[in-house]
Amino acid sequence: MVRRWVGAVLCVVGGSLMPGLLSGCAIPMPSASAGVSEVQVRLVHVAPNAPRIDLEVGGVKAARGVAYGSVSEYVRIPAGEYDIVLFSTPETLNPGQPASSAVAARTVANLRGGGVFSVVAANEPNRMTALVLEDNIHPPFDQALVRFVHAAPDAPALQWQGEQGRVLLPQLAFGQVSTFQAMRPGFTQIQVAIAPSASAPGVQSAPSRSIPLQRFDLQLEAGKVYTLYVAGLLRSNPALSLVLAEETRARRLL
């Protein structure tokens, strides 16, 4: 099954990718003494050519200065509905001058109690979107759980292949995320290709077979969960790359 980000909450595919610019009103963080349950949240930065990103949840900074291709640690916060804001923080030429920040994207999300979430900075800087994915931190002890995310904004639908060309996922469009699938732990190779029937750049007709783009080496561990983001740009820089986000438990409380 393939799912798509729609607004702030991950939904089954049934519409187009929405920018997540929902509301300018601030929804504050619930009081820790209110007796509400907790959630875990982190930031994944896969927006090519965007500067470092800060994540603000309910008016409180949950991650600071996360660079492209990086993943922050999870933090624990009370469950609830939040105004989630991404701030771009370009580096200054003067080390003594504080960095200026600007709102790059925002959305509203209901983070239900006990959930684990990644806020994803996606798309190019002038179209950045704040996307919310629900993560999984409960893998089988003898397998690795893996899901795939297409986060390369100028690439057509992609196919994910394992060793010997075995198709792991036949087609995934930009802004889509697969469900989790169990994979054998150990060394493996993942190949990303233009999916058959996808419109390829510079090709007038859609290919009848997949067109290989990039191969990545991975070391998967049993009892761990991974989200694999294809990030970057197909026709420009930064080039396509794989951002591997391991899903673990939060180490600190905001």
Buried (B, 14 or more C-beta within 10 A) or exposed (E): EBBBBBBBBBEEBEEEBBBBBBEEEEBEBBEEEEEBEBBBBBBBBBBBEBBBBBBBBBEEEBBBBBEBBBBBBBBBBBBBBBBBBBBBBEEEEEEEEEBEBEBBBBBBBEBBEEBBBBBBBBBBBEEBBBBBBBBBBEBEEEBBBBBBBBBBBBBBBBBBBBEEEEBBBBBBBBBBBBEBEEBEBEEBEBBBBBBBBBEBEEEEEBBEEBBEBBEBEBEBEBEBBBBBBBBBBBEEEEBBBBBBBEBBEBEEEB
